[in-house]
């Protein structure tokens, strides 16, 4: 009788252990499936930049000279691709390099080493490229992953040039790194209040503005003409948000708030907001 009781207890413990293990595996698989659905994986592991109208150059080993041992090594390695992106998109090479240095730990940060992500760009809605998870502001956040650093630099250019909240930056001159640095913080690229000062300090310490000057001297990009705007009124309807209006009128949320002297983001139906649209010169 005692033997049967002991056998019963052992069997119950074994079945309970197996059940717990199965539930744990099932939960893990469920979480993995949910992550895969949210962040579909592409076959190439690259960004859509491969389809861009301004194609990336062949690497030939010149853009990746590992191991990178110092910030100066990082600059020497990626200055050329930063200048290439400046020609294509008008983003100062100095800003691109300073952000890369800061966000990637001069190419030696844990996230960068495993994902080639030099700018800390998260997956965000609509990302269809490869990805990996990394602890940042929260645990296990999804970050974009690239199979070559060049794609990270190109995706950084596309990221800034295709989002309404960064649109005002492209009204600045391509060698005005101080306004760009301050504008990135204003547009919400980073939560660090000292982000502009850190970028400016790196640019001035390593004289990165020389790379902007070299591009402009070569005539690689044309300075954009000063844009003029028409101001009009938008009447708030149900469902409007500052973010949706920023996308509609291609104006950043901070700029929209400043234009309307707003102290918070609350919108009431029927409120009249001043918005601006680029003037079309016929």
C-alpha positions in Angstrom: 0.0 0.0 0.0 2.8 2.4 1.0 4.7 1.5 -2.2 1.6 2.3 -4.3 1.2 5.6 -2.5 4.9 6.5 -3.1 4.6 5.5 -6.8 1.4 7.6 -7.1 3.1 10.7 -5.7 6.2 10.3 -7.9 4.0 9.8 -11.0 1.9 12.8 -10.1 5.1 14.9 -9.7 6.5 13.7 -13.0 3.2 14.5 -14.9 3.0 17.9 -13.2 6.6 18.7 -14.2 5.9 17.6 -17.8 2.8 19.7 -18.0 4.6 22.8 -16.7 7.3 22.3 -19.2 4.8 21.9 -22.0 3.0 25.1 -20.9 6.3 26.9 -20.8 7.3 25.8 -24.3 3.8 26.6 -25.6 4.0 30.1 -24.1 7.4 30.7 -25.6 6.3 29.6 -29.0 3.2 31.8 -28.8 5.3 34.8 -27.9 7.7 34.0 -30.8 4.8 33.7 -33.2 3.3 37.0 -32.0 6.6 38.7 -32.5 7.0 37.3 -36.0 3.5 38.5 -37.0 4.3 41.9 -35.7 7.7 42.1 -37.3 7.7 40.1 -40.5 11.1 39.0 -41.6 12.4 39.7 -45.1 14.5 37.3 -47.1 17.3 39.7 -47.6 17.6 41.3 -44.2 18.2 44.7 -45.9 16.2 47.9 -45.9 14.1 49.0 -48.9 17.0 51.4 -49.7 18.2 48.8 -52.3 15.3 50.0 -54.4 16.2 53.7 -53.9 16.6 56.0 -56.9 20.1 56.9 -55.7 21.8 53.5 -55.5 24.4 52.7 -53.0 28.0 52.2 -54.2 29.9 48.9 -54.3 31.6 48.3 -51.0 34.9 46.8 -52.2 36.0 46.7 -48.5 36.3 50.5 -48.1 33.3 51.0 -45.9 34.0 48.3 -43.4 37.5 48.2 -42.0 37.1 46.2 -38.8 38.1 46.0 -36.1 37.2 49.6 -35.3 39.3 50.5 -32.2 38.6 54.1 -31.8 36.3 57.0 -32.7 38.9 58.2 -35.2 38.8 54.7 -36.8 35.0 55.0 -37.1 35.2 58.4 -38.8 37.9 57.2 -41.2 35.8 54.2 -42.1 32.4 55.8 -42.5 33.1 59.4 -43.6 32.8 58.6 -47.2 29.4 56.9 -47.0 28.2 59.8 -44.8 29.3 62.2 -47.6 27.6 60.0 -50.1 24.4 60.3 -48.2 24.8 64.0 -47.9 24.9 64.3 -51.7 21.8 62.1 -52.0 19.7 63.6 -49.2 21.2 66.8 -48.0 21.7 65.7 -44.4 25.1 67.1 -43.2 27.8 64.4 -43.2 28.9 65.8 -39.9 25.5 65.2 -38.3 25.3 61.6 -39.7 28.8 60.8 -38.4 28.2 62.4 -35.0 24.9 60.5 -34.6 26.6 57.3 -35.7 29.4 57.8 -33.2 26.9 58.5 -30.4 24.3 55.9 -31.2 26.6 53.1 -32.0 29.4 53.7 -29.5 31.8 54.4 -32.4 30.7 51.1 -34.0 31.5 49.0 -30.9 28.2 49.0 -29.1 26.4 45.7 -28.5 23.4 46.5 -30.7 25.6 47.7 -33.6 27.8 44.6 -33.5 24.9 42.2 -33.7 22.6 44.2 -36.1 24.8 46.7 -38.1 22.3 49.3 -36.7 24.4 52.5 -36.3 21.6 54.9 -35.5 19.4 53.1 -32.9 16.4 53.0 -35.2 13.7 50.8 -33.9 11.4 48.6 -36.0 8.4 50.9 -36.0 5.1 50.1 -37.7 5.6 49.0 -41.3 9.1 47.7 -41.1 9.5 44.6 -43.2 13.2 44.0 -42.9 15.2 41.9 -40.6 15.2 42.7 -36.9 16.6 41.7 -33.5 15.6 42.4 -29.9 17.7 44.6 -27.5 17.1 46.1 -24.1 16.9 49.9 -24.4 14.2 52.2 -22.9 12.3 49.0 -22.3 13.3 45.4 -22.2 13.4 43.4 -25.4 12.7 46.2 -27.9 12.7 45.5 -31.6 15.5 47.1 -33.6 16.1 47.1 -37.3 18.8 44.8 -38.5 20.9 45.2 -41.7 23.3 42.9 -43.5 25.8 45.7 -44.1 26.4 49.1 -42.4 25.8 50.9 -45.7 22.1 50.0 -45.4 21.9 51.4 -42.0 23.3 54.8 -43.2 20.9 54.8 -46.1 17.9 53.9 -43.9 18.9 56.7 -41.6 18.6 59.1 -44.6 15.3 57.7 -45.6 14.0 57.7 -42.0 14.7 61.5 -41.6 13.6 62.5 -45.1 10.3 60.6 -45.2 8.8 61.6 -41.8 6.8 64.8 -41.4 8.2 65.6 -38.0 11.7 66.0 -39.5 10.6 68.0 -42.6 11.7 71.4 -41.2 15.3 70.2 -40.9 15.6 70.2 -44.7 14.9 73.9 -44.8 18.3 74.4 -43.0 21.5 74.7 -45.0 23.4 71.5 -45.4 26.4 72.8 -43.4 24.4 74.3 -40.5 25.2 71.5 -38.1 24.1 73.4 -35.0 20.6 74.0 -36.2 20.4 70.4 -37.4 21.5 69.1 -34.0 19.0 71.2 -32.1 16.3 70.4 -34.6 16.7 66.6 -34.2 16.1 67.0 -30.5 13.1 69.3 -31.1 11.6 66.7 -33.5 12.0 64.0 -31.0 14.8 61.9 -32.4 16.2 61.4 -28.9 14.8 61.9 -25.3 18.2 63.1 -24.0 17.9 66.8 -23.4 21.6 67.2 -24.0 21.5 65.4 -27.3 22.2 68.5 -29.4 25.1 69.5 -27.2 26.6 66.0 -27.5 26.4 66.0 -31.3 27.9 69.5 -31.5 30.7 68.6 -29.1 31.6 65.5 -31.3 31.5 67.6 -34.5 33.7 70.2 -33.1 36.1 67.8 -31.3 36.7 65.8 -34.5 36.3 68.7 -36.9 33.6 66.8 -38.8 32.3 69.9 -40.5 35.2 69.5 -42.9 33.4 66.6 -44.5 30.4 68.9 -45.1 32.6 71.6 -46.6 34.3 69.1 -48.9 31.0 67.9 -50.3 29.8 71.5 -50.9 33.1 72.5 -52.5 32.9 69.6 -55.0 29.4 70.8 -55.9 28.0 67.4 -54.9 24.7 68.9 -53.9 22.9 72.1 -54.8 21.8 74.3 -52.0 18.0 74.1 -51.9 16.1 77.4 -52.7 14.4 79.0 -49.7 10.9 77.7 -49.5 7.9 80.0 -49.2 4.6 79.0 -47.6 1.0 79.8 -47.7 -0.8 79.8 -44.4 -4.3 78.4 -44.2 -6.8 77.3 -41.6 -7.7 73.7 -40.7 -10.9 73.1 -38.7 -10.5 70.2 -36.3 -12.9 67.3 -36.8 -13.4 64.2 -34.8 -10.4 61.8 -35.1 -7.9 64.6 -35.8 -4.6 64.4 -33.8 -1.6 66.6 -34.0 0.3 63.6 -35.4 -2.3 63.0 -38.1 -2.3 66.7 -39.0 1.5 66.8 -39.1 1.5 64.0 -41.7 -1.3 65.7 -43.7 0.4 69.0 -43.9 4.0 67.7 -43.7 4.8 69.9 -40.6 6.4 68.7 -37.4 4.2 68.4 -34.2 6.5 70.9 -32.3 6.3 73.4 -35.2 2.5 73.0 -35.4 2.2 73.6 -31.7 4.5 76.6 -31.9 2.5 78.1 -34.8 -0.7 77.9 -32.8 0.8 78.8 -29.4 -0.3 75.5 -27.9 0.8 74.4 -24.5 -0.6 70.9 -24.7 -1.6 68.4 -27.4 -5.3 68.4 -26.7 -7.6 69.2 -29.7 -11.3 70.1 -29.5 -13.6 69.6 -32.4 -14.3 72.8 -34.3 -11.0 74.5 -33.2 -9.3 76.4 -36.0 -5.6 75.7 -36.4 -3.1 77.6 -38.5 -1.2 75.3 -40.9 1.2 76.0 -43.6 1.7 74.5 -47.1 4.5 75.0 -49.4 3.7 77.7 -52.0 3.7 76.5 -55.5 5.4 79.0 -57.8 3.9 78.8 -61.3 
